[in-house]
Amino acid sequence: MRIFLAMIVGVVGGFILGIALSSMIGVLGMMVFNQPVGIKYLPYFTALGCAILVPMIDHKSVHSK
């Protein structure tokens, strides 16, 4: 149950992180190149990555105590 909860937190947090990162890349692209720049589906990629990383980090922190 703890792993599943960590996965859900990772998906939600990663998606929000991806949206923020995508916005920052878009603003930076407008400042540098005067046209919108971005990575397609970045929030989905970061959500997937965080859904994998957060349970791994949580597992290490629980077993290192």
N, C-alpha and C positions, 0 to 999 in steps of 0.2 A: 504494500500500500504506500509506503514511503517513497519508493522508486516511481510509482505512478504519479504521485503528487508532485515529485520533483520534475517529472516529464511535463506535466501540465504547466507548472510554473515556468519551465524553460521555453515552452512553446509560446506562451503569452508574452513573457519578457523578451524573447527573441524577436517576436513579431513587432513589438513596440520599438525595440532597438533598431530593427531593420527599417521601419518607417522613418525614424529620426535620422539614421545614417543616410537613407535615400534622399531625404530633404536637404541634408547638409551637402551631399554630393551635387544635388541639383543647383543649390545656391552657389557653390564654388564654381560649377561649370558656367553659370550665368556670369559670374564675375570675371572668369578667365577667358572663356571662349565666346561670350555673348550669345550663347544658345544653350538650351536645356541639355544636360548630360545626366545619364543615370545608368543603373544596372537593372535590367528587367527582372522582376520577381525577387528582388533583394530581400524584402521582408519574409518571404517564404523560405529562402535559403538560410537566413539567420535564425528563423524559428526552428528549422530542422536541426541546424548546428547546435543551438542552445538546448534543444530537447535531448540531444545526445550528451553534451558536455555537463549540464547541471547535475544529472544523476551520478555521473562519474565523480565530479568534485564532491558531491554530498556523500557518496560512498567512501571516498578517501578520508573525508573529515570525520566521519562516524567511527571508522576503524582505526584511526590514528590515535584516538584518545585512550 
